[in-house]
Amino acid sequence: MKITLKRLREKKGMKLETLSKLCDIKVRRLKDIEEYRTIPDGDEIISILKILGIYYDEILFFIWEDIIKNQIGGCDNNE
């Protein structure tokens, strides 16, 4: 069973700011990745996997339904 990035980070007792610093990813960007507001790029994925000591198939980096919901919810329908 796959685990979310946020849950894995919390399970390892790591604060968002700590993982951000270790991975060299801005806190806001990492939070957006955890909350499925954005998809991490390849370098970010590799960095996160190395720091957390896991394999790609063990973690959920994105859930399409959440990404779509966040993008639709964040759009200005008046444009």
DAMOPE-V523131 format. One record per residue. N is the residue number from 1. PHI is phi in whole degrees, -180 to 180 (NA if undefined). PSI is psi as a letter, one per 20 degrees, with the letter a starting at -180 (999 if undefined). OMEGA is omega in whole degrees, -180 to 180 (999 if undefined). Layout:
<<N;PHI;PSI;OMEGA> <N;PHI;PSI;OMEGA>>
This chain:
<<1;NA;p;-180> <2;-83;q;-179> <3;-121;q;178> <4;-76;q;179> <5;-60;g;-179> <6;-61;g;-179> <7;-64;g;179> <8;-64;g;179> <9;-60;g;180> <10;-66;h;179> <11;-62;h;178> <12;-85;j;177> <13;71;k;-176> <14;-107;p;176> <15;-79;q;178> <16;-55;g;-179> <17;-63;h;179> <18;-66;g;179> <19;-62;h;178> <20;-57;g;-179> <21;-66;g;-179> <22;-65;h;-179> <23;-91;i;-176> <24;58;l;175> <25;-124;p;-180> <26;-58;q;-177> <27;-55;g;-178> <28;-61;g;180> <29;-66;g;180> <30;-64;g;177> <31;-62;g;177> <32;-63;h;177> <33;-65;g;180> <34;-62;h;-177> <35;-96;j;176> <36;60;k;175> <37;-85;i;179> <38;-151;q;178> <39;-103;p;179> <40;-68;q;176> <41;-82;r;-176> <42;-58;g;180> <43;-65;h;178> <44;-65;g;179> <45;-60;g;-179> <46;-60;g;180> <47;-61;g;180> <48;-62;g;-180> <49;-62;g;-180> <50;-63;g;-177> <51;-64;g;-178> <52;-84;i;177> <53;67;l;-180> <54;-132;r;176> <55;-100;q;-177> <56;-56;h;-176> <57;-77;j;178> <58;-96;i;-171> <59;-131;q;175> <60;-97;o;178> <61;-87;h;178> <62;-157;q;174> <63;-125;o;-172> <64;-54;h;-179> <65;-61;g;179> <66;-70;h;179> <67;-64;g;180> <68;-62;g;180> <69;-60;g;-180> <70;-66;h;180> <71;-71;g;179> <72;-68;g;-180> <73;-65;h;-178> <74;-92;i;-179> <75;-84;q;174> <76;-93;o;-175> <77;-73;i;180> <78;-87;i;-178> <79;-82;999;999>>
